[in-house]
Amino acid sequence: MPADRPRTLGELKASGYRFESVKDEMRRNLVARLRSGEPIFPDILGYEETVVPQVQNAILSRHDMLFLGLRGQAKTRMLRQLVVLLDDAIPIIEGSEIHDHPLAPVSRLGRDTVAKLGDQTPIGWIGRDERYHEKLATPDVTIADLIGEIDMIKHAEGRYLSSELTIHYGLIPRTNRGIFCINELPDLAPKIQVGLFNVLEERDIQIRGYPIRLELDLCMVFSANPEDYTNRGRIVTPLKDRIGSVIRTHYPLTREIGIAINDANAWLNRDHGSLAIPFYVKEIIEEAARLARTSSHVNQLSGVSVRMSIASLENVVSNAERRAIVNGERWIIPRASDLLHIVSAARGKLELTMSEDEGEEDTLIRRLVSEAVKNVFATHFDPKKFRDVVEYFEGGKGIEVGDMMPTSTLLELTQKIPLLKDKARELSEKTQPELTDQDAREASIAAAAEFILEGLHVNNRLNKNVKAGASAYKR
């Protein structure tokens, strides 16, 4: 604690410090950020024109907030970042469990301390990180966890059951003068949700029927999946009515935003070579997730998390890294054959519809990836322009590639095919113009050639047999 901060109540009064509620504090800091142009959520992409204005309006209105959206839409991440709207540090009565404000104590301990010591009341300071608490809602959460309970040890020591000094405070009172978050609110048992009514409306609590009034100073925030997701619980209507603003989140609205989110969140700092991911590979990974979000085979009430595309990108890069390590190559450049490893990353991130067999999950993922390749290929090439390549295969020739094949071997095989090497070089220069190193350029051309072969396959120009990581293309 800096030495110049007040250490007693008298010093705090002399400094001119005034009482301010946590919502007024958040509002004041938001106004300052709006004036300076500083964002609230600097690492959240795609919400600038949709979700962020809703959050800003809720804070300006001093509302409690419910973030409503499907899984993997950054709800919890945004809620945790609301702490940036809290002051660096605030004063509390030293020893107070519920962060009593020295100028307006609410607990019996705080009131008694001020009454006894007056201006000599010792002051402590807490940072913004100590003012945010969250609880994951599960069916076994109790009122005692959230609100508090009678501490029978304190009672045995001689305190009366009706005394506030006998209380063991729960998480909500312990977050007084801060932000309290309940994640997955529908999972909270209805009777526990009912117990939050007074906290939201009156800002007081009751324990064991005793009308103990604690005028809590809180910003309450929640996250939830939409209510019509019937595999989960529901938010009881009176509780939802007491929440000031319900903010709807969404998945990335465009493929480009999705790619930017993947790049920002995937772990791509590999130390076994230089990484360069072709843009069309990023497009395919994001397009597969977007297709899953519209597939009739996927339960759309569950949603398809952004974590699917993030994990898929990491696995695709990891297989390219593994190939580079085994073959002693300096450059890690993913290819179409690496897309096979999306399956293990996407498993469990899709909830199939009731009519689908669980065993069909892998088949569906592969089908989504193939459809994604087809859509992305169409943005770069016209399949009809590859007649020379198809004729090469119609002559009875074929080619086998694999996810562990060295770059030199793949280049040697593909450069024998008319037109393919020219189109591959053209795509490489278009999508990765920054690569000037000879090894990197060759790896990029090899990856582009394999993408073209896969694109012709998904457009029914070539046949493909897959086994043990190897793909044999023929006509």
N, C-alpha and C positions, 0 to 999 in steps of 0.2 A: 504494500500500500504506500503510495507517495506520501512523504512526510507532511506535505502542505494540506492534506485533506483533514477536515474536522474530525476530532477523536472523541468529542463529548457533545451532548445535546446543546450546551451553551455555545460552543464553537460553531455548531451547525446553524443555529439561529443567527448568530452574528455574521455568518457568511452570506446571508440572504437566501439560503436554500428554501424552496417552497414545496408544499405538498402537491403532487401531481399523480393522477391515476395512470395505470400502465397503458390504457387505451389512448389517453391524451399524450402520453410519452411516445407511443408508436405513431400517432397521428403527426406530432411535431417533427419527428425524424423523417417521416415519409414526405412531408411538405418540403423539408430541406433537400431531400433527394430529388424530388420533382423539379425543384428550382435549379438544381445543379446538373440535372440530366443523368445522375448516377442511378443505375438500375437496382431493383431489389433482388432479382434473381439473375445474376450475370451469366451463369452457366446453364440456364434453362433456355432451350431453343424452340422456336415455333409457337410460343405463347404470347409474343409481344403485342399482338393486335387483338387477341381473343381472351385469354385467361388473365393476364396481368392487369388490364384495366378493371376487371371485376374485383380482383384482390385489392387494388388501390382504392376503389370506391368503398369497399367494405371497411377498410381501415379508416378512411376519412369519415365514415359514418359511425365509427366506434362499434362495429358489429363483431359478434362471435361468428366463426366461419365453418362451413362444412364443405370440404372438397369432394365432389361427387364425380367418379369416373371409373373406367375399367382398369384392370391391373396394368402396371407398367406405364403409367402416365405421369410419373414424377410427382405424385401428390405428397408423399411423405417428405421427399427432398425439398419441396417448396415450403412445407410447413416448418421444417427444421431451419430453413434460411430466414424465417421471419425474425429470428433473434437479432439480425442486423439492424432492426428498427428499435432495438432497446439501447439505452445508454450504456456507455462503457462500464460504469459502476454506479451503484446506488447505495445510500446509507441504510443500515438496519440497526435495531437495538442489539447490542452484543449478546449472543447466546440465545436469541429468539429462534425457535424451530420453524416459525412460519414467516420469517423475514418482516417482523413488525416495523412499520415506518416510525421513526423516532418522533415525528410531529403528529402522528395519528395512529397510535398502537391499537390493535384490535383484540389481542389475546389477553388473558388475565395476567400472564407473566409480564407482558409488555406494559400493561397499564400499571401494575403494581411497582415495576421497576422505575418507571417515570415518576410515579407518585412518591416513592421513597427517596430517590436520588436527585430528582429535578434536573437542573442543568448539568449535573455531574454524571448523568447517565452515559455509560460508555457506548461509543458508536463503532460498528464494524462496517466494512464495505464488501459487496459481492459483485462479481462480474456478470456479464450478460449470459454466459454459458451456464451459470448456476441458476438462472431464472427460467430455464426451459426444461420441462419434463414431459415424457410421453409414456403412454401405456398402450400395449397391444391388447385389444379387446379379445377375450376368450370366454367361453361359457363358464369357466370356474372363477372369474373375477367376482369379488364380493364388495358390498358397500364398505366394509372395513378397510379394504385395500384402497379405495378411492377417497372415502370421507374420513374414516377413523373408527376407533373402538375404545371402550373402557379398558385401561391398563390395570389388570387386577393386582399386579405387583405394587403399583403406586397406591391402589386402594388398601392393600395389606399394610402399607407403610403408614396408614393413618388418614389418608385423604378421603373425603366423602365422595360417594358415587356421582353425586350431582355437581361436583366441582369440576371446573374446566381443567384444573391442574391434574385431574385423573385421566385425562384423554391422551391416547396415543394417536397423533394426527396421521391421516392417510395422505396419499399423494397430492390430492387437490389442495388441501390447506397448506401443505409444504411448498406449493408452487405459488403461494400468495405473492402478489406484485410481479408476476411473470406470466408466461404462456404455458398453458397445459394442453397437451394433445392426446386424443384417444384415436388410435388407428383402427380401422375396420370396425366402425361403430355398430353395424348391424349384427356383429357377432356377440355383442354385449347382451346378456339376458334382459328381457323386457322389464323385469322388476328392478334391475339395476339402472336401466335407462330412466325409469320413473324417478329413481332416487336423485337424478341429476336436475330435475325440474327446478328445485329451490336454488341450486347453485347457479343456474343460468338466469333465472328470473329475479330472485331476491338476493342472490349472492350470500346466502347464509347456509348453515348446516345444522342438522339435528342428529344426535347420536343416542341411541337407546331411548328415544322418546323425550329426552331432555331438550327443552327449547334453548339451546346454547346458540346465541347469535354471534357469528363471526362475519363481519362485513368484509368478505374477501374481495380483493382487488385482482381480478384475473382477466386474461383474454383466453377464452376457450376455443380451441380449434379441433376439427374432426376430419377424418377421411373415411370414405365408404365407397363401395361399389353400388351401382344403381339398385334401387329397391326391387326392381323386377327380376333381379338375378336370384331366383327362388331356391338355389342350392344353399344359399346363406340365410341369415336371419333378416329381419326387417327393422327399420328405424320406427319406433312408435311415433305416431302422428303428433301428439302433444309436444314431444321433445323436439321434433323437427320444426314445429311452429315457433319454438322459442329461440331457434338459431337465426341470427340476423340475416346472413347472406349464405346462399347455397351456390357454390361456384362449380360449374361444369368444366371438366378437363376433356382432352381429346387426344387421339393419336396424331402423328405428323400429317399435316394436310397435303404435303407434296413429297415426292420421292427425294427431292434435293434436301429438304429439311431433315428427312429421315436419315439420309447419308451423313449430314453434318452432325446429327445426334450420335450416330454410330461412331464416327471419327472421334468425337469428343469424349466418349465414355468407354470405348473398347480399349483393352490393354494391348498396345502395339509397340512398346519399347523393347524390341528384341535385341539381344546383345550378341547374337551369333552371325551377324551379317547386316548388310544395309537393306532396309525394307522399302519397297516401292510397289504399292497396290494399284493395278490398272483400274481406271475409273469404272469400266464396264463390270468388273467383279463387284465393286461396291454397289453398283446399280442392281445387279442380279440379287444380291443378298437382301437389299431393302425391298426390292420388288416381290420377292418370295413372301416376306412378312405382310406386305400390302395385299397380296393375293389371298393369304390366309385369312385376312380380316374381312374378306367378302365371300369366302368359300362356304357353300351350303353344307359341307361336311364338317365344318368347325362350329362349335357352339358360340355364336356371336354375343350372347349375353355374358359369357365369361371373358371374351376378348382375347387378343393375342398381344402379349406384352412386348414392349420395345426391347426387353431383355433377350428376346429370341434373335433379333437381328444383331444385337451387340455380341452375344455369345457365338453366333454363327460366323461373324467376321473374325473373331478371335481364333476359332477352330480352323477356318480356312487359312489364315495366316500361319497358324502353328504347323499345319501340314506342309506348307511351303517352306517353313523354317526347317522342319525335320528333313525334307528332301535336300535342302541346301547343305545341312550338316553332314548327312550321309555321303553326298556326292562331292563334298569339299568345295562348294561354290560360295562366292562372296555375296551374291545378291539373292534376296528373298523376294520373289515375284510370284504371287499366286496365279494358278491356271484354272481352267474349267474342270479338270479332273479333281482339283482340291475341293470343289463344291460338293462332292460326295460326303464330305465330313460335316456338312451342315446338319445331317440327320441326327448325330449324337448331341449336337447343341440344341436342336429344336425339340427333341423328345421331352415330353412333360410340359412343354410350354404351349401346347395346343390341347384344348378340351374338345374331343370329338362329340358330335351330336349323338343322341340316344340310339339312332338307327345304325350307327357305325360300330364295327367291331374294334376293340382295343388293338388287336393285332394289325389293323390297317394303318396305324399311325405312320410307320416308316414309309409305306407305299404312298400315302398322301403327301408326306414331306418331299419325297423324290418327285412326285408329280407337280407339286408347287414350284420346285426349283426348275424343272424342265419348262414349265409355262413361263417362269420369270426369264429364263434364257431366251425364249422365243420372243418375248416382248422387248427385251433389251436389244437383241440382235436386230430387230426391225427398225430400231432407232439409228443404227449404224450402217446397215446394209440392206440391199434388196436381194433376197435369195435367188431371184431369177437371173441375177447377173453372174452367177457362179456356174454357168453351164459347162465351162471347160473343166472345172474341178469335178463335177458330177460325171462327166464323160471319162475322166481318168479312172474312176472307180467302176464305171460300167464296163470297162475293159477287163474286168475280173481281178483287178488289183485291190489291195486293201492296206490298211495301216493300223498298227496297234500302239497306243500311247498308254502311259500310266502315271499315277501320281508320284512315283518315285523315280521316273525316268530323268536322266541328266539332260541339261539344256542342250548340250552338243549333239546328243543322240536324237532328240526331238527335232532339232533344226535340220539335221541330216535327212531325216525321214520326210519332213514336210516340204523341204525345198525341192524335192523331186516332183512335186505336184504342180502342174501349170497353174498360173494365176494366184495360187494360194500364198506363195512367199511375197508377191508384190502387194496383195491386199493386207497381209499380216504386217508388213513393214509400214504400209500406209496407216493402218489403225494404231500401230505402236507410236508413230510420230505424232498422230493426232491426240492420243490420250495420255502419252507420257513424253512430251517434248523436252522435259527437263533432264532426261537421261542422256548423258554424253559419254559415259564410260562404256567401253566396248563390250565388256561382259554383261553390263546392265542392259545395253541395247539388244544384245542377242537373246537374253532371257525374256525381254519384253516382246520381241518378235515371235519367239517360240510360244509364249502364252497367248498372243493374238492369233496365231495359226490354230492352236487348239480350240480357242473360242469360236473361230469360224467353222471348224469341223463340227463342233457341238451345235452351233446355230443351224447348220445344214441338216443335222440329224433331227432336231426338234421341228424343223420345217418339212420333214418327210422327204428330204432329198437324199439322205444317206441312212443306212441301217447301222445299229450299234449293238454289240454284245458286251456285257460288263461281267467281269469276274475277278475277284481278289485284287481290286484296285486298278485293274487294267481295262481299257476300253478299246475294242476292235471295231473300226469303222470300215464298212464296205457297202456295196450297192446291192 
